[in-house]
């Protein structure tokens, strides 16, 4: 069968019914103990079930993503993505809505390079279980979701943000090839969704930095500044999952062994320099704490050098010419995990789509007048990168 041709295409989407039946059959075999454990891990999150205002939207996203992934499974791509792969737009027509897949073959290549099987990606994002929602502390009007297994993060985006992401995508892929242990969040898909003749909504899919989340005790969104960087913590004993900010982090440190700290500081320099080249600002360093159990401490002998793993911990050789490699822990999501003597840290750079254009330059001038002698997020990419690196250096030991 011929591979799908590049450029805009519109096709009738396959039905996810078979996938839903397979998932339902599988879940029926999991047993009561598995379901109780799964529910326990979701404390503080909310299922988007029937009656929820976003239930219809997420059902369309699930059906659309199932069908979109089926295309890459039916037409597997081998080798590096081509220029045509980065520009392909596939629109699949469903009953009541259309889902667009932007640069689908390029993202399929990226998922393959991470060792992520398309079948697993489809099962996690398809209609096998409800998406999850948490209370966001973001000031944006975006909607945030997690897949039912919490492995993948979905976020609605403005059209200009999607355009920026896609224009940077070839260089983003090159950066990850050169730095396979980069802290940049792994972007796995960009899509549009249009209901009837309504306006298009855009959303992205990315690997969740905070996975597996079962024992995470604290979560932070760090920008290296002070204006609007405080979140009222949840009441003691509450199960709400809140992402705190810079000012909440005062008095805390990231305690790493010497080589781990050196690697982190260097990788922060490399990644923020890359984002500066893209003229990007206002990104965040996501950071979470998880206390290591006795049998998890001092596992240096189980570390494997020069490997990049998928979310499931599958090993693969590093690309030749790869830079700033480190020892990765033998655990899921190893690319975003650093282990210290007492704590496991989840780290990742997210929100990579804000360009320092005229709008942000005017915002910088206004904030300079509004917040004299205070630090805020809207500064030039060079200042932003340097300031965030300085924050990491000052808060690690």
Secondary structure, 3 states (H helix, E strand, C coil): CCCCCCCEEEEECCCCHHHHHHHHHHHHCCCHHHHHHHHHHCCCCEECCCCCCCHHHHHHHHHHHHHHHHHHHHCCCCCCCCHHHHHCEEEEEECCEEEEEECHHHHHHHHHHCCCCHHHHHHHHCCCCCCEECCCCCCCCCCEEECCCCCEEEEEECHHHHHHHHHHHHHHHHHHHHCCCCCECCEEEEEEEEECCCCCEEEEEEECCCCCCCCCCEEEEECCCCCCCCCCCCCCCCCCCCCEEHHHHCCCCECCCHHHHHHHHHHHHHHHHHHHHCCEECCEEEEEEEECCHHHCCCHHHCEECECCCCCCCCCECCCCCCCCCEECCCCCHHHEEECCCEEEEEEEECCCEECCHHHHHHHHHHHHHCCCCCCCCCCHHHHHHHHHHHHHHCEC
